[in-house]
Amino acid sequence: MNKTTFPKILEKRHKLPRWLKLLLKILFGIFLFIIVAYMALAFYVNTHKKEILASITAEINENINGKLVAESMDPTFLQGFPRISLRLKNVIVKDSLYNDHKHTLLEANEFNISINSFAFLRGALEIRKIEIEDAKIYLFVDENGYSNSSIFKSKAEKKAEQPDGGSFAEVKNFQLHNVSFVSDNQKGKKLFQFIINDLNGKLKYDSDGWDADIKLDAFAKSLAFNTKHGSFIENKKLNGNFDIRYNEEAENIVISPNDLDIGDDEFNIKGKFNIGKKNSEFSIGIVADGILWKNASNLLSNNISKQLDRFDLEKPIDVTCDIGGDLNSEGDPLIYVKAKIKDNRLHIPDGIVDNCNFTGIFTNEFVKGKGFNDPNSAVKLLNFTGNYKEIPFTVDTAIINDFSKPIASGTFKSQFPLEKLSNAVDKDLLVFSNGTADVSLKFKADIVNLEITKPIFSGLVNIKDGDVTYAPRNLRFKNTNVALDFTEKALLIKNITLQSGKSVVNMEGDIENFLNLYYTDPERIVLNWKVKSPQLHLGEFLGFLGSRKTTRIAKKKTSKSTLSENLNFLFEKSNVAMNVQVDKFFYNKFYATDVKANVLLSETGMFIKNARVNHAGGFMDVNGSLTQGKTLNKFAINALVKNVNIEKFFYAFNNFGMESMSSKNLRGFLYSQANITGSISNDGKLVTNSMNGTIDFDLQKGALVNFEALKSAGKFAFPFRDLDNITFTNLNGKLDITGEKVKIHPMKINSSVLNMDLAGIYSFGKGTNIALDVPLRNPKKDKDITDEELLEERRNRGIVIHLLASDDEDGKVKIKLVSKKTSENAVETNKSE
């Protein structure tokens, strides 16, 4: 600054108006007075710390029902200028009944207060600001409802003590830093615990109470409305602002809607708390837009989150939560959570639901008036739609209620192409193609260990024009129609049409007590079938022979088994009782009509009872069984044959494996009783040498036509007799079958060409040894004799030749002339065998 500048400033100051100069002097005097007074006050405070501390504690203690104790006090003048700031060290606040419950309300390393300087000069103590650092606040409510928060006197108590209207000065600001806050309500079994990093609050008072503007930075360790069930927002960061209104007359605190960060998500929070002795009800409203399912679940108590954690949604959802109850009541408050899910992807224990839409609601008061508890808790899913493994479905309302023993219920509906089932059922079990399915089922299921178990269904499943392959037996069905009617007592199966190759089968049936047995004892399941078919080709169902093919599917059904595993176990273990009526029946060369039978299919095989088959002009009554094996299937048959054309009968059964005689050589009508066991391969062929049993037969009006073995032997012995067509009036006998050998019991044959007695062994392989005694007398000479005794006497007159039919080295049967003794020895040998 040069020499000419300063005189100019002085010249300008001298030009100020007089009144302004006077005002400046007054303000400077006031400022100087304040500085001097503040320094004097500071000097006084610094030299009278013990007296001031005693005064402060006495003033506070007069306004509380308890006692505040501070170890020391230091002034911090510049911190709260122009107020006086005091720092209290090691402050302890206890209520009047501390000796009974032993819970200190406040322990603070530093308790800073700012007091009104001018009021202090008048001798009054008015605290305007409180700041607490490194402290513990413990609010306690005992089992009888007493709380150490009663240390704070009510307005009525203050008026009674200070009728002149004086009161403890209103705190305008308060701050908390590194403070542990605990609210332990043992009467209501509630525990709230927070670590408050920073809390800044400003208070405005009026005649009705006060308003607080609070900024919070904290960490929630527990917000347990029921300590038995765990905490809400456990171990979550809290950051946000609160606008709080306290109404002293109504004795309630109202929190206006404000945004609060909990963890990594933002919420809008509002609430109301009644803090009077007669009314301790509260309500909290929470809104979260765009929160992930897992994040929302992690904010809830364990008894709720463990149910919700069974599921997950990939996209954020909108959630609202209302909590209400009584702070002094034991048990949970009312909890009502609502979430809207749109175009989301839902993960469930059994898979994924795509294009998921629903409104989800949780409440712990499912039935009004029955309390807020697990037995009265429920989850509702409204207007549920989605795609499960590409199968679209809808559920109008699904409910999971009673969290102590959870039960799920609802109505499931779906319409979809049948081939979509291939995504849900293992292809090693069932393969679907073509056709449609229409499902409408009401369901009810227990939830055990957080898994849905033993669902009970009622409703309909309709399958139309479907193609299905049952892979373990390689059975294919075309144009299949099925109607499944699930009732409480049974499964009714209606209007089934199966087509496999040329076969068409119509069925209906029922399974009594189906669902109960399905879950508890599938081996006892019996499917009662009524089976009708206009034509059935058995060869197309040979997959039922032999054991089921080994698949990748688990063989034992468990509570966590998949749908494929459960179906596989059911098909393997259940039994099928069929009442069969077939108009036309085909198997290789065998053809029958009007087939009727009762058939039982089980895990081990097939049982046939009271079967009647019309075949070759007669009929067959059959009872039998088929026991399945890996490569061979054992059968047992008890058959009665009446009036069956023997030519067609032998043709149908491939001549029973005989090579020297065929159906072309036989005529007549067969009557027979047979008990036979044997083996059939998995492709339906009779296993050579496997048969055992007995056959009693009676051939009426029989004939042996062009039987080369007999013609070659008789053309020399009987050159003038008709060996091309040998007729029999009546032919009966008994055969014992043992493997490849058939034992022919001694039998008499009376024919148009010759008579003979025979006995021996016929072998399908090697070992044929049949003795024949043939009288050379021409039977035509005795054709007019009717007396049986006379006929028998004349039968063996004349020359009787003895023949032996046996196979040579090539296995061909040859007939040779032998002595009587050789013939008799052969018969005796065959008898002994």
Buried (B, 14 or more C-beta within 10 A) or exposed (E): EEEEEEEEEEEEEEEEEEEEEEEEEEEEEEEEEBEEBBEEBBEBBEEEBEEBBEBBBEBBBEBBBBBBEBEEBBBEBEBBEBBBBBBBBEBBBBBEBBEEBEBBBBBBBBBBBBBBBEBBEEEEBBBBBBBBBEBBBBBBBBEEEBBBBBBBBBEEEBBEEEEEEEEBBEBBBBBBBBBBBBBBBBBBBBBBBBBBBBBBBBBEEEEEBBBBEBBBBBBBBBBBBBBEBBBBBBEBBBBBEBBBBBEBEBBBBBBEEBEBBBBEBBBBBBBBBBBEEEBBBBBBBBBBEEBBBEBBBBBBBBBBBBBBBBBBBEBBBBBBBBBBBBBBBBBBBBBBBBBBBEEBBBBBEBBBBBEBBBBBBBBBBBEEEEBBBBBBBBBBBBEBBBBBBBBBBBBEEBBBBBBEEBBBBBBBBBBBBBBBBBBBBBBBBBBBBBBBBBBBBEBBBBBEEEEBEBBBBBBBBBBBEBBBBBBBBEBBBBBBBBBBBBEEEBBBBBBBBBBBEEBBBBBBBBBEBBBBBBBEEBEEBBBBBBBBBEBBBBBBBBBBBBBBEEBEBBEEBEEEBBBBBBBBBBBBBBBBBBBBBBBBBBBEEBBBEBBEBBBBBBBEBBBBEEBBBBBBEBBBBBBBBBBBBEEBBBBBBBBBBBEBBBBBBBBBBBBBBBEBBBBEBBBBBBBBBBBBBBBBBBEBEBBEBBBBBBBBBBBBEBBBEEBEBBBEBBEEBBEEBEBEBBBBEEBBBBBBBBBBBBBBBBBBBBBBBBBBBBBBBBBBBEBBBBBBBBBEBBBEEBEEBEEEEEBEEBBEEEEBBBBBBBBEEEBEBBBEBBEEEBBBBBBEBBEEE
